Amino acid sequence: MGDDTLRQSVHDRFVAVNGDHPMTAEDDAYVRAHFVPASVEALELMLADRLPLPSYVLGDGTPMVPADHGRPAEIAGGIDRLHDWFVAFWEGDPETGEQEWVAYLSGQYVCLREVLPMRIKHKAERIAEAAAAVDLLRRDPHDPVARGMLGEAVDGVLGVPGLDSMLRPMTAYDRLRFGGPTSREQWVDAPRAEFLTPTPPTWPLRTERLVLRPYEPADADAFAVGWASEEWTSLLLSRPMNRAEVGEMVRRRTELGDGLFISLAVATQDGTVVGDSMLHLQGTGLSEGEIGWTVLPGFGGHGYATEAARAVLRLGFEHFGLRRIVANLDARNDRSAALCERLGMRREVDRVADFWSKGTWTSSYEYALLREEWAAGA
Ligand SMILES: CC(C)(COP(=O)(O)OP(=O)(O)OC[C@H]1O[C@@H](n2cnc3c(N)ncnc32)[C@H](O)[C@@H]1OP(=O)(O)O)[C@@H](O)C(=O)NCCC(=O)NCCS
């Protein structure tokens, strides 16, 4: 078969599988950036049903395949072994294995960064997990098990890759051939927007004596006093800062960013700034928070840090639906440790000389509180 006839035959098979849809200039550019033209040899193997059809055909007719199109055959020990090696991943369920083989040969696994049987299985597992989690979260957005499932499905956990790392963005052409949103839009972007993106509460938070609110540029004056002090900052991660640096720190903190790092100025009812509080949302399914605090020099010993931290714990557990909140501190910071204990937090980790801070290897503690422990004590 001449090269042109070969290309035409592959093109016809491609259209029979995918339908005839336009590729936009943007689609072409995406495909050129992420895929490579198929070799003549690969085209012959496609027509013999031994290698997957092209992932895309460009507007000018060039058949495009993943850069590692031939790699599975190499791993299998040769093209003749590819089928058996592939379906063996569905040992015990040969029917699904054969169905996946047909899907693989169709070239339609364009959503995967790595078109390998392991990844095809992982994708199916993670999508099933995400679908089940979304169902549960629509009933209770704070369901801790569903948050774990969705976190694993979308972002992965240790040893389990998530859909975010597995799926390619794909193109407008894919929306047409598959008749809907891309896998990534459906299983990464949509659940992330609905359940893994924090919604800020109504500020400020108010307690008996305090107001916790987003930073304002003018707060730099109050914070400059503490942050200039070598002694006051000695057990913090940051070094002492001059007025300009504090101004810059405060300016950055006024930017709310992605909403994962919540940093609040703490003031008394008359507006005097006495310290700050922070909550960093993190962990699988955004179900964990790290809390932090300072009280500025001259305002310690009044219970302000305790009162502010209680409001932040409430915010974390009740508003953000966190499952667990932790505090990490320098083990020499007795006042901070005492504060954790006052809050009912449990010392879970006692690390010895684990981090380098200001010229010395420093020990640290991690304290933690689960939502149910907090609810029992609240
Ligand atoms: C860690 C830090 C926030 C603790 O401050 P603190 O003043 O000890 O904590 P609080 O504001 O909750 O005050 C508690 C103290 O006020 C007393 N108090 C007075 N009225 C109180 C009230 N209404 N409620 C609770 N405690 C009250 C408590 O008895 C306690 O005093 P004590 O330790 O002598 O028993 C503060 O030392 C600090 O900012 N240090 C520098 C920065 C820093 O290290 N940050 C933490 C990094 S992990």
The ligand as a Gaussian input file, in Angstrom:
#p B3LYP/6-31G(d) Opt

LIG

0 1
 C        2.451000      31.446000      72.031000
 C        1.673000      32.675000      72.509000
 C        0.618000      33.036000      71.480000
 C        0.979000      32.316000      73.835000
 O        0.457000      33.509000      74.411000
 P       -0.197000      33.488000      75.871000
 O       -0.353000      34.874000      76.299000
 O        0.530000      32.537000      76.733000
 O       -1.625000      32.817000      75.575000
 P       -3.058000      33.446000      75.859000
 O       -3.217000      34.734000      75.156000
 O       -4.050000      32.387000      75.565000
 O       -3.021000      33.720000      77.407000
 C       -2.967000      32.673000      78.327000
 C       -2.483000      33.222000      79.637000
 O       -3.390000      34.239000      80.028000
 C       -4.005000      33.873000      81.268000
 N       -5.407000      34.347000      81.162000
 C       -5.852000      35.499000      81.672000
 N       -7.133000      35.667000      81.333000
 C       -7.501000      34.589000      80.603000
 C       -8.696000      34.227000      79.980000
 N       -9.781000      34.981000      80.001000
 N       -8.724000      33.069000      79.289000
 C       -7.634000      32.281000      79.230000
 N       -6.454000      32.603000      79.797000
 C       -6.399000      33.753000      80.489000
 C       -3.822000      32.391000      81.384000
 O       -3.842000      31.979000      82.716000
 C       -2.490000      32.214000      80.743000
 O       -1.497000      32.643000      81.609000
 P       -0.387000      31.656000      82.222000
 O        0.299000      31.016000      81.053000
 O        0.499000      32.528000      82.998000
 O       -1.158000      30.669000      83.007000
 C        2.623000      33.876000      72.766000
 O        3.552000      33.478000      73.758000
 C        3.361000      34.352000      71.556000
 O        2.767000      34.980000      70.679000
 N        4.677000      34.096000      71.485000
 C        5.510000      34.596000      70.406000
 C        5.108000      34.077000      69.080000
 C        4.975000      32.562000      69.090000
 O        5.830000      31.877000      69.604000
 N        3.901000      32.050000      68.480000
 C        3.570000      30.634000      68.449000
 C        4.312000      29.934000      67.417000
 S        3.963000      28.193000      67.457000

